[in-house]
Amino acid sequence: MGRATPRTPYWLAAALAMGLATPTLAEYPEKPITLIVPWAAGGGTDATARIIAKALEEELGETINVVNRTGGSGVVGHTAIARAKPDGYTLGLGTVEINMMHWQGLTDLTYEDFTPIGQINFDAASLSVAKDADYQNLDDLMTAIREAPAGTFTASGTGLGGIWHVALGGLLMDLGMPADKVTWVPSQGAAPAMTELASGGIDMAATSLPEARSMIEAGRVRSLGVMAEEPLERFPEVPTVASQVDSDFTTGAWRGVVGPQGMEEELVAKLESALHDAYQSEMYQSFMAKQGYGVQWKDSQAFGTYMKESDAKFGEIMKGIGLAKQ
């Protein structure tokens, strides 16, 4: 029998491993990074991804290539992010649909399949009515809905089970009404819904305020309330939900940079720091302000906690609407 080889002490093996890993991390990134966008080019998510990628390039000193991976209501792109190698060279601009797709039975992916890097955007939901509607405030509208038979009122703003549909359902539930008391009319987005609202085809529209801005400024619709903790800086005239009715319900659409599950903590910390600097840059802030998009920062830990809490909240609402498959 040959001589036994002495076992390397655990502490020495760990030290050697750290010594080998540290130079690699210190040199990151050494090649271009891919940022996957689960939605089509030209939309708000794509625009947000491209401006944050440009700002992040300046912080990391390496090219970031934005790649659109569309399909399946966000499933295709989010799956590509989750299935990537967790080495920091494939990231994605995750969207609120992470907390919604699996409830609808579209995918098995959940927030647990991603590594949160940082949240960079939040657009609170709002409710608007036509300019000549009888409701002067949100309390008037909610009282009318409560007193009317189910299905009397109609609303739109996105597809069935989209974020604005869930937002309205959540508000109704928080006020003690069934989530599906208002009939949801699916649309291809906020723009056609606002047009339908202005023409009298529906009773209300749930959208973000930036999406309603052009119709508000044209005097064709009125926004009765925003589901945020305080009025938005660009829309100070729109009161919060909590200031008008007995509900502190808040929700909206968010975007943030994520990676696949299993990324090293040191790598996440480096990306988080660079992303925070990119978020604070004049380039990013001025672009988002010009577009009317909301900015909100959450670091990796806070972003992960927020996704977890939102996932549970959305699940309950979607069950109330009757869209949850789980």
C-alpha positions in Angstrom: 0.0 0.0 0.0 1.2 3.5 -0.8 1.7 6.2 1.8 -1.4 8.1 2.9 -1.6 11.7 1.7 -2.1 14.0 4.7 -5.5 15.8 4.5 -5.3 19.5 4.0 -6.7 21.3 7.1 -10.1 22.9 6.5 -8.9 26.4 7.4 -6.0 26.1 5.0 -8.2 24.9 2.2 -10.6 27.8 2.8 -7.8 30.3 2.8 -6.4 28.8 -0.4 -9.9 29.0 -2.0 -10.3 32.6 -1.0 -6.9 33.4 -2.3 -7.8 31.9 -5.7 -11.2 33.5 -5.8 -10.3 37.1 -4.8 -8.2 38.1 -7.8 -11.0 36.9 -10.2 -13.5 39.0 -8.3 -11.2 42.0 -8.1 -10.9 41.9 -11.9 -14.6 41.6 -12.6 -15.8 42.4 -15.1 -13.2 41.2 -17.6 -15.6 40.9 -20.6 -18.9 42.4 -21.8 -22.0 41.8 -19.7 -25.4 40.9 -21.1 -28.5 42.5 -19.7 -31.7 40.6 -20.7 -35.0 42.5 -21.0 -38.1 40.3 -20.9 -40.1 42.8 -22.9 -40.0 44.3 -26.5 -37.7 47.0 -27.7 -39.3 50.5 -27.6 -41.3 50.1 -24.5 -40.8 51.6 -21.0 -39.0 48.6 -19.6 -36.6 48.5 -22.6 -36.0 52.3 -22.3 -35.3 51.9 -18.6 -32.9 49.0 -19.2 -30.9 50.8 -21.8 -30.4 54.0 -19.8 -29.4 52.1 -16.6 -27.1 49.9 -18.7 -25.4 52.9 -20.1 -24.9 54.4 -16.7 -23.7 51.1 -15.3 -21.2 50.8 -18.1 -19.5 53.9 -16.8 -19.3 52.5 -13.3 -18.0 49.1 -14.2 -15.8 50.1 -17.1 -17.1 47.4 -19.4 -19.7 47.1 -22.2 -23.2 46.0 -21.3 -25.2 44.6 -24.2 -29.0 44.9 -23.8 -30.8 41.9 -25.3 -34.6 41.7 -25.7 -36.0 38.2 -25.0 -39.7 38.5 -25.4 -42.7 36.1 -25.3 -45.0 34.3 -22.9 -46.0 37.5 -21.1 -42.5 37.9 -19.7 -41.9 34.2 -19.2 -39.3 33.7 -21.9 -37.0 36.6 -20.8 -37.2 35.9 -17.1 -36.5 32.2 -17.7 -33.4 33.1 -19.7 -32.2 35.2 -16.7 -32.9 32.5 -14.2 -31.2 29.8 -16.2 -28.0 31.8 -16.9 -24.6 31.0 -15.3 -24.4 32.9 -12.0 -21.1 34.5 -12.8 -22.3 38.1 -13.2 -22.0 38.2 -17.0 -25.7 37.6 -17.6 -28.1 39.8 -15.7 -31.6 41.0 -16.4 -34.0 43.8 -15.8 -36.6 41.9 -13.8 -40.1 43.3 -13.6 -43.2 43.0 -11.3 -44.4 40.0 -13.4 -41.9 37.9 -11.4 -44.5 38.0 -8.6 -47.4 37.3 -10.9 -46.6 34.7 -13.6 -46.4 31.7 -11.5 -49.7 32.4 -9.8 -51.3 32.4 -13.3 -49.8 29.0 -14.0 -47.6 30.5 -16.8 -44.3 29.2 -15.2 -42.8 27.6 -12.2 -40.4 30.5 -11.7 -40.7 32.6 -8.6 -38.7 35.3 -6.9 -36.6 32.6 -5.3 -35.1 31.7 -8.7 -33.3 35.1 -8.9 -30.6 37.0 -7.1 -31.8 40.6 -6.4 -29.1 43.2 -7.1 -31.2 46.4 -6.7 -34.6 48.0 -7.4 -34.4 51.1 -9.6 -37.9 52.0 -10.5 -41.5 52.0 -9.1 -44.6 53.4 -10.6 -47.6 53.4 -8.3 -51.0 52.5 -9.5 -53.7 55.2 -9.9 -57.4 55.3 -10.7 -58.8 57.7 -13.3 -62.3 58.5 -14.6 -63.6 60.6 -17.5 -63.6 64.3 -17.1 -67.4 64.5 -16.9 -67.8 61.6 -14.5 -70.1 62.2 -11.5 -67.4 61.1 -9.0 -65.5 64.1 -7.5 -63.1 62.0 -5.4 -62.1 58.4 -4.8 -64.5 58.1 -1.9 -67.4 58.9 -4.2 -66.3 56.2 -6.6 -65.7 53.5 -4.0 -69.1 54.2 -2.4 -70.9 53.9 -5.7 -69.1 50.6 -6.4 -69.9 49.2 -2.9 -73.6 50.1 -3.3 -74.0 48.7 -6.8 -74.5 45.1 -7.9 -71.3 43.2 -8.9 -70.4 43.8 -12.5 -72.1 47.2 -12.7 -68.8 49.0 -13.1 -66.1 48.3 -15.7 -62.4 49.0 -15.7 -59.4 48.5 -17.9 -55.7 49.4 -18.1 -53.9 46.2 -19.1 -54.5 42.6 -19.9 -56.3 40.1 -17.7 -54.3 39.6 -14.6 -51.8 42.4 -15.3 -50.4 44.6 -12.6 -53.1 47.3 -12.9 -55.9 44.7 -12.8 -54.3 43.3 -9.6 -53.9 46.8 -8.2 -57.6 47.5 -8.5 -58.6 44.1 -7.1 -56.3 44.6 -4.2 -57.8 48.0 -3.4 -61.3 46.6 -3.5 -60.3 43.7 -1.2 -58.7 46.1 1.2 -61.9 48.1 1.4 -63.9 44.9 2.2 -65.3 44.3 -1.3 -64.8 41.3 -3.6 -61.7 41.7 -5.8 -63.8 40.9 -8.8 -66.7 43.3 -8.1 -65.6 45.5 -11.0 -65.6 43.8 -14.4 -62.2 44.0 -16.0 -62.0 44.7 -19.7 -58.7 43.4 -21.1 -56.7 45.9 -23.2 -53.3 45.9 -24.9 -52.1 48.4 -22.5 -52.8 51.8 -20.8 -53.0 53.9 -23.9 -56.0 52.1 -25.5 -57.6 51.9 -22.1 -57.3 55.6 -21.6 -58.8 56.3 -25.0 -61.7 54.0 -24.1 -62.2 55.8 -20.8 -62.3 59.2 -22.4 -64.9 58.0 -24.9 -67.1 56.6 -22.2 -66.6 52.9 -23.0 -65.5 52.0 -19.5 -66.1 53.6 -16.1 -62.5 53.8 -14.8 -58.9 53.0 -15.8 -56.2 51.7 -13.5 -52.7 52.7 -14.8 -49.6 54.5 -13.6 -49.8 58.3 -13.6 -47.2 58.7 -16.3 -49.3 56.5 -18.6 -52.3 58.7 -17.9 -50.4 62.0 -18.1 -51.3 63.0 -21.7 -55.0 62.4 -21.2 -54.9 64.3 -17.8 -53.1 67.2 -19.4 -55.5 67.3 -22.3 -58.4 67.6 -19.8 -60.1 64.4 -21.0 -59.7 62.4 -17.8 -59.2 63.0 -14.1 -57.1 60.9 -11.8 -58.9 60.4 -8.4 -56.1 58.8 -6.4 -52.7 57.2 -6.4 -51.8 54.0 -4.5 -48.6 55.4 -3.0 -47.6 56.5 0.5 -47.5 60.1 -0.5 -48.4 62.2 -3.6 -45.9 61.9 -6.5 -43.6 64.8 -7.1 -44.6 65.1 -10.7 -48.3 64.8 -9.9 -48.8 66.7 -6.6 -52.4 67.4 -7.4 -53.4 63.7 -7.3 -54.1 62.7 -3.7 -53.2 59.3 -2.2 -55.7 56.6 -1.6 -55.1 56.7 2.1 -56.0 60.4 2.3 -59.5 59.7 1.0 -60.7 56.3 2.0 -60.1 53.8 4.8 -57.3 52.0 3.1 -53.5 52.2 3.2 -53.2 49.8 0.2 -50.2 50.7 -2.0 -48.9 48.9 -5.0 -47.5 49.4 -8.5 -45.1 48.2 -11.1 -41.5 47.8 -10.3 -38.3 47.2 -12.2 -34.9 46.1 -10.8 -31.7 44.4 -11.8 -31.5 40.7 -11.0 -29.3 37.8 -11.7 -29.7 34.0 -11.6 -29.9 32.3 -8.2 -26.6 31.3 -6.7 -24.4 34.4 -7.3 -21.5 34.9 -4.8 -22.1 37.5 -2.1 -19.0 39.4 -3.0 -20.1 39.7 -6.6 -23.6 40.8 -5.6 -22.1 43.5 -3.3 -19.8 44.8 -6.1 -22.7 45.0 -8.6 -25.0 46.5 -6.0 -22.6 49.3 -5.3 -22.0 50.0 -9.0 -25.8 49.9 -9.7 -26.5 52.3 -6.8 -24.0 54.8 -8.3 -25.5 54.4 -11.7 -29.0 54.9 -10.2 -27.9 58.1 -8.6 -26.2 59.4 -11.8 -27.5 62.5 -13.5 -27.8 60.4 -16.7 -30.3 58.1 -15.1 -32.2 60.5 -12.9 -32.7 63.1 -15.6 -33.9 60.5 -18.2 -36.4 59.0 -15.8 -37.7 62.4 -14.8 -38.1 63.5 -18.4 -40.0 60.3 -19.2 -42.2 60.7 -16.0 -41.1 57.3 -14.6 -40.8 56.9 -10.9 -37.4 56.2 -9.3 -37.0 54.2 -6.2 -33.9 52.4 -4.8 -33.8 49.3 -2.8 -30.6 47.5 -2.1 -30.2 43.8 -2.6 -31.5 42.7 0.7 -34.4 45.1 0.8 -35.3 44.3 -2.8 -35.4 40.6 -2.0 -37.6 41.2 1.0 -39.9 43.3 -1.0 -40.3 40.7 -3.7 -41.1 38.0 -1.1 -43.8 40.2 0.5 -45.2 41.3 -2.9 -45.4 37.7 -4.1 -47.6 36.7 -1.1 -49.8 39.8 -1.5 -50.3 39.3 -5.2 -51.2 35.7 -4.7 -54.0 36.5 -2.4 -55.4 39.2 -4.7 -55.2 36.9 -7.8 -57.0 34.2 -5.9 -59.7 36.8 -5.1 -59.9 37.8 -8.8 -60.2 34.1 -9.7 -57.0 34.0 -11.8 -54.7 32.1 -9.5 -54.0 28.5 -10.8 -52.3 27.4 -7.5 
